[in-house]
């Protein structure tokens, strides 16, 4: 049976970020699945999650590609880069406990910052590859 780790993985990522003092100091508890209208900046949002099953006999594993976004409105890009630095430090190559399995590895695939088309907002994008195993 193929287990989709998305729900427990997102819960574990949120918990890790909310319990990280550096991340919490910058975004407080503002991590959203769905962004509110007129949100308080800065904040993080959970983006796309793609799950690729690891197929094999008696295997219930998957690689999840998880994208997180950070958003801020400052004249410079230092604040958005600080958020990214702390998000990466909190998640890259760290263990996460899942309710329906285990994380075997969580590695940063890419990170970038860019200006939003509105001309006011800075946007950070962090992509992680997460290998999960429901049998662990």
URBEL-V731293 format. One record per backbone hydrogen bond with DSSP energy under -1.0 kcal/mol. NH is the residue of the N-H (numbers start at 1). CO is the residue of the C=O. If there is no record, write none. Layout:
nh:NH co:CO
nh:NH co:CO
This chain:
nh:9 co:5
nh:10 co:6
nh:11 co:7
nh:12 co:8
nh:13 co:9
nh:14 co:10
nh:15 co:11
nh:16 co:12
nh:17 co:13
nh:18 co:14
nh:19 co:15
nh:24 co:20
nh:25 co:21
nh:27 co:23
nh:28 co:24
nh:30 co:27
nh:31 co:29
nh:32 co:44
nh:43 co:71
nh:44 co:30
nh:45 co:69
nh:46 co:32
nh:47 co:67
nh:50 co:65
nh:52 co:63
nh:54 co:61
nh:59 co:56
nh:62 co:132
nh:63 co:52
nh:64 co:130
nh:65 co:50
nh:66 co:128
nh:67 co:48
nh:68 co:126
nh:69 co:45
nh:70 co:124
nh:71 co:43
nh:72 co:122
nh:81 co:77
nh:82 co:78
nh:83 co:79
nh:84 co:80
nh:85 co:81
nh:86 co:82
nh:87 co:83
nh:88 co:84
nh:89 co:85
nh:90 co:86
nh:91 co:87
nh:92 co:88
nh:93 co:106
nh:94 co:91
nh:102 co:133
nh:103 co:96
nh:104 co:131
nh:105 co:131
nh:107 co:129
nh:109 co:127
nh:110 co:127
nh:112 co:125
nh:114 co:123
nh:116 co:121
nh:119 co:116
nh:122 co:72
nh:123 co:114
nh:124 co:70
nh:125 co:112
nh:126 co:68
nh:127 co:110
nh:128 co:66
nh:129 co:107
nh:130 co:64
nh:131 co:105
nh:132 co:62
nh:133 co:102
nh:134 co:60
nh:136 co:133
